[in-house]
Amino acid sequence: MHISEGVLPLATLAGGYAASAAGIGMGLKKLKDEQLVKTAMLSSAFFVASFIHIPVGPTNIHLVLNGFVGLLTGWSCFIAIGIALLLQALLFQFGGITTLGINTLTMALPAFISFLIFSPLLMRQSMPVVLTGFLCGFVSVFLSALLLSLSLVTAGESFMPAAKLVFAANTPLMVIDGLITALALQFIGKVKPEMLTS
């Protein structure tokens, strides 16, 4: 779910960098020493997840897990996701440097929104952990696909078919990411439940 170089207009790229920088700045301000290891670990999980490709028709989609990252890191998801995307761009040419800002925003903003929605549900145990995890994974990928499609539309009407295709191709991923997030949260709830309430 990366936007490549040379596609988006300058205004979209600049807006992506500005919004991502604000999110990273807030993440750095809120980041506590005891959260460093957890943030680094989840950044690694996000980095590795993108290498698990799933064929869908003529294309491939890859796991995202941004909802999982957001749920466990809060504001720090901008840091975790931004670092992982920077390394992917430098090491494997996924996305690019000019699109790093918009790619970070596309992944981290839905992750943070998922944190705002689903973290209180986890704390209050308003619904089963598995259902909370599924909805968190589903919603975060849905929002990321939507933001990605909207970003492509800013490049002109000729990109409208591509935007629709990107969103449609990521629909199965919403369910898959939801299931994996649900299983991961269920596992954490059994072995280290304090991670879900801190």
C-alpha positions as CSV (number, residue, x, y, z in Angstrom):
1,M,0.0,0.0,0.0
2,H,2.8,2.4,-1.0
3,I,2.5,5.3,-3.4
4,S,5.5,5.4,-5.7
5,E,7.6,8.5,-6.7
6,G,6.4,10.7,-9.5
7,V,2.7,10.2,-9.2
8,L,1.3,12.8,-6.8
9,P,1.3,16.6,-7.1
10,L,3.6,18.7,-5.0
11,A,0.7,20.0,-2.9
12,T,-0.3,16.5,-1.8
13,L,3.3,15.5,-1.1
14,A,3.9,18.7,1.0
15,G,0.6,18.2,2.9
16,G,1.6,14.6,3.7
17,Y,5.0,15.7,5.0
18,A,3.5,18.5,7.1
19,A,0.8,16.3,8.7
20,S,3.2,13.4,9.3
21,A,5.8,15.7,10.8
22,A,3.1,17.0,13.2
23,G,2.2,13.5,14.2
24,I,5.8,12.4,14.7
25,G,6.5,15.6,16.7
26,M,3.5,14.8,19.0
27,G,4.6,11.2,19.2
28,L,8.1,12.2,20.3
29,K,6.6,14.6,22.9
30,K,4.4,11.9,24.3
31,L,6.9,9.0,24.1
32,K,8.1,7.8,27.5
33,D,11.4,5.9,28.1
34,E,9.5,2.7,29.1
35,Q,7.6,2.7,25.7
36,L,10.8,2.8,23.6
37,V,11.2,-1.0,23.3
38,K,7.5,-1.6,22.6
39,T,7.5,1.1,19.9
40,A,10.6,-0.3,18.3
41,M,9.2,-3.8,18.4
42,L,6.0,-2.8,16.7
43,S,7.9,-0.8,14.1
44,S,9.7,-4.0,13.3
45,A,6.4,-6.0,13.1
46,F,5.0,-3.4,10.7
47,F,8.2,-3.5,8.6
48,V,8.2,-7.3,8.4
49,A,4.4,-7.6,7.8
50,S,4.7,-5.9,4.4
51,F,6.8,-8.8,3.1
52,I,3.9,-11.2,3.5
53,H,2.2,-11.0,0.1
54,I,-1.2,-12.4,-0.7
55,P,-2.2,-12.8,-4.4
56,V,-5.5,-11.1,-5.3
57,G,-6.5,-11.4,-8.9
58,P,-3.8,-9.8,-11.1
59,T,-2.1,-8.1,-8.2
60,N,-0.7,-8.8,-4.7
61,I,-1.6,-7.2,-1.4
62,H,0.5,-7.4,1.7
63,L,-0.3,-7.4,5.4
64,V,-0.3,-4.0,7.1
65,L,-1.1,-4.3,10.8
66,N,-1.2,-0.6,11.3
67,G,-4.3,-0.9,13.5
68,F,-2.4,-3.3,15.8
69,V,0.6,-0.9,15.9
70,G,-1.7,2.1,16.6
71,L,-3.7,0.3,19.3
72,L,-0.5,-0.5,21.3
73,T,1.5,2.7,20.8
74,G,-1.0,5.6,20.5
75,W,0.7,8.8,19.3
76,S,4.0,6.8,18.9
77,C,2.5,5.0,15.9
78,F,3.6,7.9,13.8
79,I,7.2,7.3,14.9
80,A,7.0,3.5,14.5
81,I,5.3,3.6,11.1
82,G,7.5,6.5,9.8
83,I,10.7,4.7,10.7
84,A,9.5,1.4,9.1
85,L,8.5,3.2,5.9
86,L,11.8,5.1,5.7
87,L,13.7,1.8,6.0
88,Q,11.5,0.2,3.3
89,A,12.1,3.1,1.0
90,L,15.8,3.1,1.5
91,L,16.5,-0.6,1.5
92,F,13.9,-2.0,-0.8
93,Q,12.5,1.0,-2.9
94,F,9.0,0.5,-1.5
95,G,7.4,3.9,-2.0
96,G,10.0,6.6,-2.0
97,I,11.5,9.6,-0.2
98,T,9.3,12.2,-1.8
99,T,6.2,10.1,-0.9
100,L,7.4,9.2,2.5
101,G,5.2,11.9,4.2
102,I,2.0,10.9,2.5
103,N,2.7,7.2,2.9
104,T,3.3,7.7,6.6
105,L,0.1,9.7,6.9
106,T,-1.9,7.1,5.0
107,M,-0.7,4.3,7.4
108,A,-0.3,6.2,10.7
109,L,-3.4,8.4,10.8
110,P,-5.8,5.4,10.6
111,A,-3.6,3.6,13.2
112,F,-4.0,6.6,15.5
113,I,-7.8,6.8,14.8
114,S,-8.0,3.1,15.7
115,F,-6.2,3.8,18.9
116,L,-8.7,6.5,19.8
117,I,-11.7,4.3,19.0
118,F,-10.6,0.9,20.3
119,S,-8.2,1.5,23.2
120,P,-11.0,2.6,25.5
121,L,-13.0,-0.5,24.6
122,L,-10.0,-2.6,25.5
123,M,-9.5,-0.8,28.8
124,R,-13.2,-1.1,29.8
125,Q,-13.4,-4.6,28.3
126,S,-16.7,-3.4,26.7
127,M,-16.5,-6.2,24.1
128,P,-14.4,-9.4,23.7
129,V,-10.7,-8.8,22.9
130,V,-11.1,-10.8,19.7
131,L,-13.9,-8.7,18.4
132,T,-12.1,-5.5,19.3
133,G,-9.0,-6.7,17.5
134,F,-10.9,-7.7,14.4
135,L,-12.7,-4.3,14.2
136,C,-9.5,-2.5,14.9
137,G,-7.6,-4.3,12.0
138,F,-10.5,-4.0,9.6
139,V,-11.2,-0.3,10.2
140,S,-7.5,0.8,10.1
141,V,-7.0,-0.9,6.7
142,F,-10.3,0.4,5.4
143,L,-9.2,4.0,6.3
144,S,-5.7,3.5,4.9
145,A,-7.2,2.2,1.6
146,L,-9.5,5.2,1.5
147,L,-6.8,7.7,2.2
148,L,-4.6,6.1,-0.4
149,S,-7.4,6.2,-3.0
150,L,-8.1,9.9,-2.1
151,S,-4.4,10.7,-2.5
152,L,-4.3,9.2,-6.0
153,V,-7.4,11.2,-7.0
154,T,-5.4,14.4,-6.2
155,A,-3.2,13.4,-9.2
156,G,-6.0,14.0,-11.6
157,E,-9.1,12.3,-12.9
158,S,-7.1,9.9,-15.0
159,F,-6.1,8.2,-11.7
160,M,-9.7,7.6,-10.6
161,P,-9.8,4.0,-12.0
162,A,-6.5,3.2,-10.2
163,A,-7.9,4.7,-7.0
164,K,-11.0,2.5,-7.3
165,L,-8.9,-0.6,-8.1
166,V,-6.6,0.0,-5.1
167,F,-9.5,0.2,-2.8
168,A,-11.2,-2.9,-4.2
169,A,-8.0,-4.9,-4.1
170,N,-7.5,-4.1,-0.4
171,T,-11.0,-5.2,0.6
172,P,-9.9,-8.8,1.4
173,L,-7.0,-7.4,3.3
174,M,-9.3,-5.6,5.6
175,V,-10.7,-9.0,6.8
176,I,-7.3,-10.7,6.9
177,D,-5.7,-7.9,8.9
178,G,-8.7,-7.9,11.2
179,L,-8.3,-11.6,11.8
180,I,-4.6,-11.4,12.5
181,T,-5.0,-8.4,14.8
182,A,-7.7,-10.3,16.7
183,L,-5.5,-13.4,17.1
184,A,-2.5,-11.2,18.1
185,L,-4.5,-9.4,20.8
186,Q,-5.9,-12.6,22.1
187,F,-2.4,-14.0,22.4
188,I,-1.1,-10.9,24.2
189,G,-4.1,-10.9,26.5
190,K,-3.1,-14.4,27.7
191,V,0.7,-13.9,28.0
192,K,1.1,-10.2,28.8
193,P,-2.3,-8.6,29.4
194,E,-0.7,-5.4,30.8
195,M,0.3,-4.5,27.3
196,L,-3.4,-4.0,26.4
197,T,-4.1,-1.6,29.3
198,S,-0.9,0.5,29.5
